[in-house]
């Protein structure tokens, strides 16, 4: 059950167990329920990657129009990384409200890079950004070689919160 718009009570209305359950218990149960799994699509701006024996999992928790998301990518020995900037689909489309939303990203290999995740207004996908190398601080979109040459057993972890379109 998704959170519902609260009831508008009228003078003289009798409060019943069914009303209380719908207005209070069911709303709390929804907020406290487990996160929902989803499988994000992984694409690139030039040539799409192929997951092969890697793993790509997503989880999200929606409370009203606020969506919390975790995406985890583990590169496998048969994963091909594509070419161009990587993107991952969102569980629901982002609101068209002004301004980008930023989350955190982490690239885990022989070294660990902290980065950002950007969601543009109205977007249905998100892009992680990292320093292009350990020698620079400006951020570039994640690619097969940013922030390092990705290899088997490397991981990408992304967490972010955004407003859903509806």
VMD Tcl script that builds the backbone (N, CA, C; Angstrom):
set m [mol new atoms 498]
animate dup $m
set s [atomselect $m all]
$s set {name element resname resid chain x y z} {
  {N N UNK 1 A 0.847 -1.179 0.000}
  {CA C UNK 1 A 0.000 0.000 0.000}
  {C C UNK 1 A 0.886 1.232 0.000}
  {N N UNK 2 A 0.552 2.204 -0.799}
  {CA C UNK 2 A 1.280 3.470 -0.796}
  {C C UNK 2 A 0.595 4.436 0.164}
  {N N UNK 3 A 1.375 5.380 0.649}
  {CA C UNK 3 A 0.776 6.381 1.530}
  {C C UNK 3 A -0.402 7.040 0.840}
  {N N UNK 4 A -1.468 7.248 1.586}
  {CA C UNK 4 A -2.676 7.841 1.034}
  {C C UNK 4 A -2.837 9.268 1.549}
  {N N UNK 5 A -3.586 10.055 0.816}
  {CA C UNK 5 A -3.896 11.409 1.258}
  {C C UNK 5 A -4.749 11.294 2.513}
  {N N UNK 6 A -4.409 12.024 3.568}
  {CA C UNK 6 A -5.188 11.929 4.806}
  {C C UNK 6 A -6.655 12.295 4.586}
  {N N UNK 7 A -7.485 11.649 5.334}
  {CA C UNK 7 A -8.930 11.866 5.269}
  {C C UNK 7 A -9.276 13.266 5.768}
  {N N UNK 8 A -10.266 13.859 5.176}
  {CA C UNK 8 A -10.823 15.118 5.675}
  {C C UNK 8 A -12.053 14.758 6.505}
  {N N UNK 9 A -11.964 15.016 7.791}
  {CA C UNK 9 A -13.031 14.644 8.708}
  {C C UNK 9 A -14.134 15.707 8.686}
  {N N UNK 10 A -15.338 15.278 8.950}
  {CA C UNK 10 A -16.470 16.200 9.026}
  {C C UNK 10 A -17.037 16.182 10.433}
  {N N UNK 11 A -17.590 17.308 10.819}
  {CA C UNK 11 A -18.151 17.450 12.154}
  {C C UNK 11 A -19.229 16.381 12.368}
  {N N UNK 12 A -19.179 15.731 13.502}
  {CA C UNK 12 A -20.180 14.734 13.867}
  {C C UNK 12 A -19.881 13.334 13.342}
  {N N UNK 13 A -18.818 13.192 12.560}
  {CA C UNK 13 A -18.488 11.871 12.011}
  {C C UNK 13 A -18.009 10.952 13.134}
  {N N UNK 14 A -18.426 9.699 13.077}
  {CA C UNK 14 A -18.038 8.724 14.089}
  {C C UNK 14 A -16.709 8.091 13.662}
  {N N UNK 15 A -15.742 8.128 14.577}
  {CA C UNK 15 A -14.439 7.505 14.315}
  {C C UNK 15 A -14.584 6.008 14.558}
  {N N UNK 16 A -14.287 5.221 13.526}
  {CA C UNK 16 A -14.413 3.767 13.638}
  {C C UNK 16 A -13.019 3.127 13.595}
  {N N UNK 17 A -12.977 1.865 13.940}
  {CA C UNK 17 A -11.709 1.123 13.857}
  {C C UNK 17 A -11.194 1.108 12.420}
  {N N UNK 18 A -12.081 0.964 11.458}
  {CA C UNK 18 A -11.665 0.940 10.051}
  {C C UNK 18 A -11.020 2.270 9.654}
  {N N UNK 19 A -11.602 3.398 10.086}
  {CA C UNK 19 A -11.010 4.709 9.794}
  {C C UNK 19 A -9.638 4.839 10.449}
  {N N UNK 20 A -9.537 4.450 11.710}
  {CA C UNK 20 A -8.258 4.560 12.426}
  {C C UNK 20 A -7.186 3.684 11.774}
  {N N UNK 21 A -7.579 2.456 11.387}
  {CA C UNK 21 A -6.620 1.575 10.731}
  {C C UNK 21 A -6.134 2.169 9.411}
  {N N UNK 22 A -7.060 2.703 8.619}
  {CA C UNK 22 A -6.674 3.273 7.330}
  {C C UNK 22 A -5.851 4.550 7.495}
  {N N UNK 23 A -6.205 5.377 8.463}
  {CA C UNK 23 A -5.555 6.681 8.615}
  {C C UNK 23 A -4.248 6.617 9.403}
  {N N UNK 24 A -4.107 5.678 10.277}
  {CA C UNK 24 A -2.913 5.650 11.134}
  {C C UNK 24 A -2.117 4.366 10.924}
  {N N UNK 25 A -2.695 3.223 11.254}
  {CA C UNK 25 A -1.938 1.966 11.175}
  {C C UNK 25 A -1.386 1.709 9.780}
  {N N UNK 26 A -2.243 1.788 8.756}
  {CA C UNK 26 A -1.800 1.464 7.401}
  {C C UNK 26 A -0.731 2.434 6.906}
  {N N UNK 27 A -0.856 3.711 7.284}
  {CA C UNK 27 A 0.160 4.692 6.869}
  {C C UNK 27 A 1.504 4.368 7.507}
  {N N UNK 28 A 1.513 4.055 8.794}
  {CA C UNK 28 A 2.766 3.700 9.477}
  {C C UNK 28 A 3.346 2.406 8.930}
  {N N UNK 29 A 2.493 1.413 8.677}
  {CA C UNK 29 A 2.983 0.157 8.110}
  {C C UNK 29 A 3.693 0.397 6.787}
  {N N UNK 30 A 3.154 1.285 5.956}
  {CA C UNK 30 A 3.784 1.590 4.676}
  {C C UNK 30 A 5.150 2.241 4.878}
  {N N UNK 31 A 5.237 3.205 5.791}
  {CA C UNK 31 A 6.516 3.890 6.015}
  {C C UNK 31 A 7.567 2.957 6.602}
  {N N UNK 32 A 7.148 1.975 7.402}
  {CA C UNK 32 A 8.088 1.082 8.065}
  {C C UNK 32 A 8.356 -0.198 7.279}
  {N N UNK 33 A 7.683 -0.386 6.157}
  {CA C UNK 33 A 7.842 -1.610 5.364}
  {C C UNK 33 A 9.244 -1.696 4.755}
  {N N UNK 34 A 9.607 -2.881 4.328}
  {CA C UNK 34 A 10.907 -3.120 3.695}
  {C C UNK 34 A 11.031 -2.313 2.404}
  {N N UNK 35 A 12.270 -2.060 2.025}
  {CA C UNK 35 A 12.544 -1.393 0.756}
  {C C UNK 35 A 12.139 -2.319 -0.390}
  {N N UNK 36 A 11.903 -1.740 -1.549}
  {CA C UNK 36 A 11.509 -2.488 -2.736}
  {C C UNK 36 A 12.719 -2.676 -3.648}
  {N N UNK 37 A 12.942 -3.906 -4.094}
  {CA C UNK 37 A 14.037 -4.183 -5.031}
  {C C UNK 37 A 13.623 -3.785 -6.440}
  {N N UNK 38 A 14.598 -3.346 -7.229}
  {CA C UNK 38 A 14.373 -3.122 -8.657}
  {C C UNK 38 A 15.695 -3.338 -9.380}
  {N N UNK 39 A 15.621 -3.603 -10.666}
  {CA C UNK 39 A 16.831 -3.805 -11.456}
  {C C UNK 39 A 17.019 -2.597 -12.367}
  {N N UNK 40 A 17.992 -1.739 -12.032}
  {CA C UNK 40 A 18.230 -0.582 -12.894}
  {C C UNK 40 A 18.816 -1.014 -14.236}
  {N N UNK 41 A 18.533 -0.275 -15.277}
  {CA C UNK 41 A 19.201 -0.484 -16.567}
  {C C UNK 41 A 20.480 0.327 -16.555}
  {N N UNK 42 A 21.554 -0.251 -17.079}
  {CA C UNK 42 A 22.866 0.396 -17.128}
  {C C UNK 42 A 23.154 0.695 -18.591}
  {N N UNK 43 A 23.284 1.967 -18.905}
  {CA C UNK 43 A 23.553 2.377 -20.276}
  {C C UNK 43 A 24.765 3.312 -20.303}
  {N N UNK 44 A 25.257 3.578 -21.506}
  {CA C UNK 44 A 26.350 4.532 -21.699}
  {C C UNK 44 A 26.009 5.393 -22.907}
  {N N UNK 45 A 26.610 6.573 -22.975}
  {CA C UNK 45 A 26.249 7.545 -24.009}
  {C C UNK 45 A 26.678 7.137 -25.419}
  {N N UNK 46 A 27.665 6.257 -25.568}
  {CA C UNK 46 A 28.120 5.839 -26.897}
  {C C UNK 46 A 27.775 4.386 -27.170}
  {N N UNK 47 A 28.339 3.469 -26.403}
  {CA C UNK 47 A 28.077 2.037 -26.541}
  {C C UNK 47 A 27.676 1.501 -25.176}
  {N N UNK 48 A 26.549 0.813 -25.119}
  {CA C UNK 48 A 26.061 0.316 -23.832}
  {C C UNK 48 A 26.943 -0.796 -23.267}
  {N N UNK 49 A 27.117 -0.808 -21.935}
  {CA C UNK 49 A 27.823 -1.907 -21.280}
  {C C UNK 49 A 26.980 -3.186 -21.340}
  {N N UNK 50 A 27.633 -4.320 -21.092}
  {CA C UNK 50 A 26.945 -5.602 -20.978}
  {C C UNK 50 A 27.352 -6.189 -19.630}
  {N N UNK 51 A 26.386 -6.489 -18.790}
  {CA C UNK 51 A 26.651 -6.926 -17.424}
  {C C UNK 51 A 27.393 -8.262 -17.361}
  {N N UNK 52 A 27.118 -9.169 -18.277}
  {CA C UNK 52 A 27.779 -10.478 -18.250}
  {C C UNK 52 A 27.544 -11.154 -16.912}
  {N N UNK 53 A 28.630 -11.620 -16.263}
  {CA C UNK 53 A 28.477 -12.292 -14.975}
  {C C UNK 53 A 28.616 -11.331 -13.789}
  {N N UNK 54 A 28.546 -10.042 -14.047}
  {CA C UNK 54 A 28.516 -9.061 -12.965}
  {C C UNK 54 A 27.138 -9.025 -12.338}
  {N N UNK 55 A 26.969 -8.188 -11.324}
  {CA C UNK 55 A 25.654 -8.032 -10.706}
  {C C UNK 55 A 25.300 -6.557 -10.632}
  {N N UNK 56 A 24.027 -6.275 -10.814}
  {CA C UNK 56 A 23.500 -4.917 -10.713}
  {C C UNK 56 A 22.169 -5.010 -9.995}
  {N N UNK 57 A 22.109 -4.421 -8.808}
  {CA C UNK 57 A 20.879 -4.461 -8.028}
  {C C UNK 57 A 20.544 -3.059 -7.529}
  {N N UNK 58 A 19.274 -2.809 -7.388}
  {CA C UNK 58 A 18.807 -1.542 -6.839}
  {C C UNK 58 A 17.742 -1.804 -5.792}
  {N N UNK 59 A 17.637 -0.869 -4.861}
  {CA C UNK 59 A 16.580 -0.907 -3.840}
  {C C UNK 59 A 16.092 0.515 -3.670}
  {N N UNK 60 A 14.815 0.657 -3.386}
  {CA C UNK 60 A 14.295 1.998 -3.131}
  {C C UNK 60 A 13.205 1.962 -2.080}
  {N N UNK 61 A 13.045 3.095 -1.435}
  {CA C UNK 61 A 11.984 3.284 -0.440}
  {C C UNK 61 A 11.320 4.601 -0.764}
  {N N UNK 62 A 10.041 4.548 -1.007}
  {CA C UNK 62 A 9.289 5.749 -1.343}
  {C C UNK 62 A 8.363 6.104 -0.194}
  {N N UNK 63 A 8.442 7.357 0.252}
  {CA C UNK 63 A 7.540 7.878 1.278}
  {C C UNK 63 A 6.941 9.141 0.685}
  {N N UNK 64 A 5.666 9.057 0.323}
  {CA C UNK 64 A 5.052 10.169 -0.397}
  {C C UNK 64 A 5.737 10.308 -1.753}
  {N N UNK 65 A 6.229 11.510 -2.065}
  {CA C UNK 65 A 6.956 11.722 -3.329}
  {C C UNK 65 A 8.466 11.699 -3.130}
  {N N UNK 66 A 8.926 11.418 -1.912}
  {CA C UNK 66 A 10.360 11.331 -1.646}
  {C C UNK 66 A 10.817 9.899 -1.890}
  {N N UNK 67 A 11.854 9.748 -2.723}
  {CA C UNK 67 A 12.358 8.420 -3.080}
  {C C UNK 67 A 13.821 8.318 -2.646}
  {N N UNK 68 A 14.121 7.308 -1.830}
  {CA C UNK 68 A 15.489 7.007 -1.403}
  {C C UNK 68 A 15.948 5.799 -2.210}
  {N N UNK 69 A 17.168 5.841 -2.765}
  {CA C UNK 69 A 17.631 4.780 -3.665}
  {C C UNK 69 A 19.064 4.370 -3.341}
  {N N UNK 70 A 19.332 3.062 -3.469}
  {CA C UNK 70 A 20.688 2.504 -3.440}
  {C C UNK 70 A 20.850 1.669 -4.706}
  {N N UNK 71 A 21.957 1.859 -5.416}
  {CA C UNK 71 A 22.295 1.044 -6.581}
  {C C UNK 71 A 23.688 0.477 -6.345}
  {N N UNK 72 A 23.834 -0.833 -6.553}
  {CA C UNK 72 A 25.126 -1.503 -6.390}
  {C C UNK 72 A 25.461 -2.274 -7.663}
  {N N UNK 73 A 26.621 -1.961 -8.234}
  {CA C UNK 73 A 27.131 -2.640 -9.429}
  {C C UNK 73 A 28.430 -3.330 -9.050}
  {N N UNK 74 A 28.520 -4.622 -9.342}
  {CA C UNK 74 A 29.771 -5.364 -9.166}
  {C C UNK 74 A 30.199 -5.841 -10.549}
  {N N UNK 75 A 31.393 -5.452 -10.964}
  {CA C UNK 75 A 31.910 -5.811 -12.279}
  {C C UNK 75 A 32.348 -7.280 -12.248}
  {N N UNK 76 A 31.917 -8.052 -13.237}
  {CA C UNK 76 A 32.311 -9.457 -13.339}
  {C C UNK 76 A 33.418 -9.638 -14.368}
  {N N UNK 77 A 33.929 -10.855 -14.457}
  {CA C UNK 77 A 35.023 -11.130 -15.396}
  {C C UNK 77 A 34.570 -11.066 -16.849}
  {N N UNK 78 A 33.260 -11.211 -17.110}
  {CA C UNK 78 A 32.757 -11.124 -18.483}
  {C C UNK 78 A 31.985 -9.828 -18.739}
  {N N UNK 79 A 32.019 -8.909 -17.806}
  {CA C UNK 79 A 31.343 -7.625 -17.983}
  {C C UNK 79 A 32.101 -6.786 -19.003}
  {N N UNK 80 A 31.373 -6.215 -19.967}
  {CA C UNK 80 A 31.992 -5.229 -20.867}
  {C C UNK 80 A 31.478 -3.867 -20.452}
  {N N UNK 81 A 32.348 -2.870 -20.480}
  {CA C UNK 81 A 32.069 -1.583 -19.848}
  {C C UNK 81 A 31.486 -0.525 -20.768}
  {N N UNK 82 A 31.326 -0.828 -22.047}
  {CA C UNK 82 A 30.771 0.145 -22.973}
  {C C UNK 82 A 31.696 1.336 -23.138}
  {N N UNK 83 A 31.180 2.384 -23.786}
  {CA C UNK 83 A 31.969 3.614 -23.942}
  {C C UNK 83 A 31.060 4.819 -23.787}
  {N N UNK 84 A 31.617 5.847 -23.213}
  {CA C UNK 84 A 30.864 7.058 -22.933}
  {C C UNK 84 A 30.378 7.078 -21.489}
  {N N UNK 85 A 29.663 8.120 -21.142}
  {CA C UNK 85 A 29.176 8.345 -19.774}
  {C C UNK 85 A 28.128 7.304 -19.387}
  {N N UNK 86 A 28.294 6.750 -18.185}
  {CA C UNK 86 A 27.345 5.756 -17.697}
  {C C UNK 86 A 26.113 6.413 -17.090}
  {N N UNK 87 A 24.971 5.731 -17.217}
  {CA C UNK 87 A 23.726 6.139 -16.562}
  {C C UNK 87 A 23.009 4.905 -16.044}
  {N N UNK 88 A 22.189 5.107 -15.010}
  {CA C UNK 88 A 21.400 4.043 -14.398}
  {C C UNK 88 A 19.970 4.543 -14.248}
  {N N UNK 89 A 19.001 3.718 -14.623}
  {CA C UNK 89 A 17.609 4.154 -14.551}
  {C C UNK 89 A 17.145 4.280 -13.102}
  {N N UNK 90 A 16.245 5.226 -12.900}
  {CA C UNK 90 A 15.618 5.465 -11.604}
  {C C UNK 90 A 14.414 4.540 -11.449}
  {N N UNK 91 A 13.989 4.242 -10.216}
  {CA C UNK 91 A 12.794 3.417 -10.046}
  {C C UNK 91 A 11.516 4.149 -10.479}
  {N N UNK 92 A 11.476 5.461 -10.326}
  {CA C UNK 92 A 10.371 6.294 -10.815}
  {C C UNK 92 A 10.961 7.600 -11.326}
  {N N UNK 93 A 10.292 8.221 -12.273}
  {CA C UNK 93 A 10.783 9.466 -12.865}
  {C C UNK 93 A 10.893 10.574 -11.827}
  {N N UNK 94 A 11.929 11.400 -11.983}
  {CA C UNK 94 A 12.144 12.539 -11.085}
  {C C UNK 94 A 11.186 13.675 -11.419}
  {N N UNK 95 A 10.860 14.464 -10.422}
  {CA C UNK 95 A 10.019 15.650 -10.620}
  {C C UNK 95 A 10.742 16.638 -11.521}
  {N N UNK 96 A 9.973 17.452 -12.212}
  {CA C UNK 96 A 10.546 18.447 -13.113}
  {C C UNK 96 A 10.894 19.739 -12.385}
  {N N UNK 97 A 10.921 19.697 -11.050}
  {CA C UNK 97 A 11.243 20.895 -10.273}
  {C C UNK 97 A 12.650 21.374 -10.599}
  {N N UNK 98 A 12.884 22.657 -10.399}
  {CA C UNK 98 A 14.166 23.267 -10.754}
  {C C UNK 98 A 15.344 22.692 -9.994}
  {N N UNK 99 A 16.466 22.620 -10.664}
  {CA C UNK 99 A 17.729 22.229 -10.034}
  {C C UNK 99 A 17.984 20.747 -10.034}
  {N N UNK 100 A 19.256 20.405 -10.129}
  {CA C UNK 100 A 19.680 19.015 -10.047}
  {C C UNK 100 A 19.667 18.539 -8.608}
  {N N UNK 101 A 19.510 17.253 -8.410}
  {CA C UNK 101 A 19.614 16.640 -7.100}
  {C C UNK 101 A 20.905 15.837 -7.080}
  {N N UNK 102 A 21.615 15.899 -5.986}
  {CA C UNK 102 A 22.923 15.258 -5.895}
  {C C UNK 102 A 22.919 14.228 -4.775}
  {N N UNK 103 A 23.475 13.060 -5.054}
  {CA C UNK 103 A 23.657 12.019 -4.062}
  {C C UNK 103 A 25.126 11.657 -4.007}
  {N N UNK 104 A 25.450 10.568 -3.346}
  {CA C UNK 104 A 26.840 10.152 -3.209}
  {C C UNK 104 A 27.088 8.897 -4.044}
  {N N UNK 105 A 28.332 8.769 -4.500}
  {CA C UNK 105 A 28.753 7.597 -5.250}
  {C C UNK 105 A 30.127 7.188 -4.749}
  {N N UNK 106 A 30.411 5.899 -4.827}
  {CA C UNK 106 A 31.714 5.404 -4.390}
  {C C UNK 106 A 32.175 4.357 -5.392}
  {N N UNK 107 A 33.400 4.534 -5.894}
  {CA C UNK 107 A 34.037 3.567 -6.784}
  {C C UNK 107 A 35.050 2.795 -5.955}
  {N N UNK 108 A 34.923 1.478 -5.943}
  {CA C UNK 108 A 35.780 0.649 -5.109}
  {C C UNK 108 A 36.589 -0.283 -6.005}
  {N N UNK 109 A 37.899 -0.082 -6.002}
  {CA C UNK 109 A 38.824 -0.937 -6.739}
  {C C UNK 109 A 40.074 -1.067 -5.897}
  {N N UNK 110 A 41.248 -1.049 -6.540}
  {CA C UNK 110 A 42.500 -1.052 -5.788}
  {C C UNK 110 A 42.590 0.211 -4.938}
  {N N UNK 111 A 41.989 1.277 -5.424}
  {CA C UNK 111 A 41.829 2.516 -4.655}
  {C C UNK 111 A 40.338 2.795 -4.555}
  {N N UNK 112 A 39.971 3.708 -3.681}
  {CA C UNK 112 A 38.569 4.050 -3.463}
  {C C UNK 112 A 38.375 5.524 -3.777}
  {N N UNK 113 A 37.393 5.828 -4.627}
  {CA C UNK 113 A 37.096 7.210 -4.983}
  {C C UNK 113 A 35.697 7.570 -4.508}
  {N N UNK 114 A 35.580 8.720 -3.869}
  {CA C UNK 114 A 34.275 9.263 -3.528}
  {C C UNK 114 A 33.823 10.158 -4.663}
  {N N UNK 115 A 32.543 10.128 -4.964}
  {CA C UNK 115 A 32.012 10.953 -6.043}
  {C C UNK 115 A 30.622 11.438 -5.729}
  {N N UNK 116 A 29.977 11.960 -6.741}
  {CA C UNK 116 A 28.610 12.458 -6.622}
  {C C UNK 116 A 27.734 11.772 -7.648}
  {N N UNK 117 A 26.453 11.827 -7.405}
  {CA C UNK 117 A 25.468 11.283 -8.308}
  {C C UNK 117 A 24.504 12.411 -8.648}
  {N N UNK 118 A 24.217 12.618 -9.918}
  {CA C UNK 118 A 23.393 13.754 -10.324}
  {C C UNK 118 A 22.097 13.276 -10.974}
  {N N UNK 119 A 20.987 13.877 -10.541}
  {CA C UNK 119 A 19.671 13.614 -11.124}
  {C C UNK 119 A 19.139 14.939 -11.641}
  {N N UNK 120 A 18.953 15.041 -12.928}
  {CA C UNK 120 A 18.433 16.265 -13.539}
  {C C UNK 120 A 16.914 16.327 -13.388}
  {N N UNK 121 A 16.331 17.533 -13.394}
  {CA C UNK 121 A 14.872 17.655 -13.284}
  {C C UNK 121 A 14.165 16.855 -14.387}
  {N N UNK 122 A 13.158 16.088 -14.006}
  {CA C UNK 122 A 12.369 15.317 -14.958}
  {C C UNK 122 A 13.062 14.075 -15.488}
  {N N UNK 123 A 14.236 13.738 -14.973}
  {CA C UNK 123 A 15.017 12.618 -15.505}
  {C C UNK 123 A 14.424 11.269 -15.138}
  {N N UNK 124 A 14.758 10.261 -15.946}
  {CA C UNK 124 A 14.395 8.883 -15.623}
  {C C UNK 124 A 15.646 8.039 -15.399}
  {N N UNK 125 A 16.823 8.702 -15.418}
  {CA C UNK 125 A 18.098 8.017 -15.156}
  {C C UNK 125 A 19.021 8.974 -14.417}
  {N N UNK 126 A 20.079 8.418 -13.856}
  {CA C UNK 126 A 21.031 9.188 -13.062}
  {C C UNK 126 A 22.451 8.852 -13.489}
  {N N UNK 127 A 23.379 9.786 -13.290}
  {CA C UNK 127 A 24.774 9.590 -13.699}
  {C C UNK 127 A 25.700 9.850 -12.525}
  {N N UNK 128 A 26.617 8.896 -12.230}
  {CA C UNK 128 A 27.629 9.142 -11.197}
  {C C UNK 128 A 28.817 9.915 -11.777}
  {N N UNK 129 A 29.433 10.757 -10.948}
  {CA C UNK 129 A 30.592 11.559 -11.340}
  {C C UNK 129 A 31.718 11.349 -10.334}
  {N N UNK 130 A 32.956 11.274 -10.848}
  {CA C UNK 130 A 34.146 11.066 -10.021}
  {C C UNK 130 A 35.271 11.944 -10.530}
  {N N UNK 131 A 36.312 12.170 -9.715}
  {CA C UNK 131 A 37.521 12.797 -10.250}
  {C C UNK 131 A 38.050 11.900 -11.379}
  {N N UNK 132 A 38.510 12.496 -12.470}
  {CA C UNK 132 A 38.989 11.715 -13.614}
  {C C UNK 132 A 40.256 10.931 -13.277}
  {N N UNK 133 A 40.975 11.340 -12.251}
  {CA C UNK 133 A 42.162 10.618 -11.784}
  {C C UNK 133 A 42.468 11.103 -10.375}
  {N N UNK 134 A 43.444 10.478 -9.738}
  {CA C UNK 134 A 43.805 10.904 -8.386}
  {C C UNK 134 A 44.525 12.247 -8.391}
  {N N UNK 135 A 44.885 12.745 -9.574}
  {CA C UNK 135 A 45.627 14.002 -9.667}
  {C C UNK 135 A 44.729 15.221 -9.850}
  {N N UNK 136 A 43.422 15.014 -10.064}
  {CA C UNK 136 A 42.524 16.154 -10.302}
  {C C UNK 136 A 41.363 16.125 -9.316}
  {N N UNK 137 A 40.757 17.274 -9.080}
  {CA C UNK 137 A 39.626 17.329 -8.164}
  {C C UNK 137 A 38.303 17.616 -8.871}
  {N N UNK 138 A 38.351 18.051 -10.145}
  {CA C UNK 138 A 37.092 18.275 -10.853}
  {C C UNK 138 A 36.451 16.928 -11.191}
  {N N UNK 139 A 35.146 16.915 -11.371}
  {CA C UNK 139 A 34.418 15.666 -11.554}
  {C C UNK 139 A 34.066 15.423 -13.018}
  {N N UNK 140 A 34.151 14.167 -13.418}
  {CA C UNK 140 A 33.778 13.727 -14.760}
  {C C UNK 140 A 32.797 12.573 -14.609}
  {N N UNK 141 A 31.957 12.383 -15.614}
  {CA C UNK 141 A 31.009 11.270 -15.574}
  {C C UNK 141 A 31.765 9.954 -15.522}
  {N N UNK 142 A 31.215 8.985 -14.799}
  {CA C UNK 142 A 31.815 7.651 -14.733}
  {C C UNK 142 A 31.805 7.025 -16.115}
  {N N UNK 143 A 32.931 6.409 -16.479}
  {CA C UNK 143 A 33.079 5.696 -17.754}
  {C C UNK 143 A 33.905 4.446 -17.491}
  {N N UNK 144 A 34.252 3.737 -18.539}
  {CA C UNK 144 A 35.088 2.543 -18.412}
  {C C UNK 144 A 36.453 2.864 -17.820}
  {N N UNK 145 A 36.881 4.142 -17.907}
  {CA C UNK 145 A 38.201 4.528 -17.398}
  {C C UNK 145 A 38.158 5.624 -16.337}
  {N N UNK 146 A 36.979 6.051 -15.908}
  {CA C UNK 146 A 36.853 7.090 -14.876}
  {C C UNK 146 A 36.062 6.507 -13.713}
  {N N UNK 147 A 36.588 6.529 -12.507}
  {CA C UNK 147 A 37.793 7.215 -12.059}
  {C C UNK 147 A 39.067 6.385 -12.217}
  {N N UNK 148 A 38.917 5.120 -12.665}
  {CA C UNK 148 A 40.068 4.255 -12.940}
  {C C UNK 148 A 39.630 3.283 -14.011}
  {N N UNK 149 A 40.519 2.454 -14.496}
  {CA C UNK 149 A 40.164 1.411 -15.456}
  {C C UNK 149 A 39.462 0.295 -14.681}
  {N N UNK 150 A 38.137 0.230 -14.808}
  {CA C UNK 150 A 37.341 -0.739 -14.068}
  {C C UNK 150 A 37.727 -2.161 -14.468}
  {N N UNK 151 A 37.721 -3.071 -13.510}
  {CA C UNK 151 A 38.069 -4.466 -13.749}
  {C C UNK 151 A 37.182 -5.362 -12.901}
  {N N UNK 152 A 37.272 -6.674 -13.145}
  {CA C UNK 152 A 36.491 -7.642 -12.376}
  {C C UNK 152 A 36.713 -7.422 -10.885}
  {N N UNK 153 A 35.663 -7.540 -10.117}
  {CA C UNK 153 A 35.621 -7.384 -8.663}
  {C C UNK 153 A 35.561 -5.933 -8.207}
  {N N UNK 154 A 35.651 -4.957 -9.128}
  {CA C UNK 154 A 35.448 -3.561 -8.746}
  {C C UNK 154 A 33.956 -3.336 -8.522}
  {N N UNK 155 A 33.643 -2.343 -7.685}
  {CA C UNK 155 A 32.240 -2.075 -7.367}
  {C C UNK 155 A 31.927 -0.591 -7.477}
  {N N UNK 156 A 30.688 -0.313 -7.846}
  {CA C UNK 156 A 30.153 1.044 -7.854}
  {C C UNK 156 A 28.948 1.037 -6.934}
  {N N UNK 157 A 28.954 1.950 -5.971}
  {CA C UNK 157 A 27.839 2.065 -5.021}
  {C C UNK 157 A 27.298 3.483 -5.094}
  {N N UNK 158 A 25.990 3.597 -5.250}
  {CA C UNK 158 A 25.360 4.904 -5.389}
  {C C UNK 158 A 24.184 4.980 -4.423}
  {N N UNK 159 A 24.059 6.106 -3.708}
  {CA C UNK 159 A 22.915 6.343 -2.820}
  {C C UNK 159 A 22.447 7.768 -3.028}
  {N N UNK 160 A 21.139 7.957 -3.107}
  {CA C UNK 160 A 20.609 9.298 -3.335}
  {C C UNK 160 A 19.142 9.383 -2.957}
  {N N UNK 161 A 18.658 10.594 -2.829}
  {CA C UNK 161 A 17.261 10.890 -2.528}
  {C C UNK 161 A 16.789 11.952 -3.506}
  {N N UNK 162 A 15.566 11.796 -3.993}
  {CA C UNK 162 A 15.026 12.780 -4.937}
  {C C UNK 162 A 13.504 12.813 -4.824}
  {N N UNK 163 A 12.922 13.812 -5.472}
  {CA C UNK 163 A 11.461 13.949 -5.505}
  {C C UNK 163 A 10.918 13.281 -6.765}
  {N N UNK 164 A 9.918 12.419 -6.598}
  {CA C UNK 164 A 9.274 11.739 -7.735}
  {C C UNK 164 A 8.356 12.699 -8.476}
  {N N UNK 165 A 8.157 12.446 -9.757}
  {CA C UNK 165 A 7.283 13.280 -10.581}
  {C C UNK 165 A 5.836 13.202 -10.108}
  {N N UNK 166 A 5.404 12.047 -9.655}
  {CA C UNK 166 A 4.030 11.896 -9.155}
  {C C UNK 166 A 3.971 10.856 -8.076}
}
mol reanalyze $m
mol bondsrecalc $m
mol representation Tube
mol addrep $m
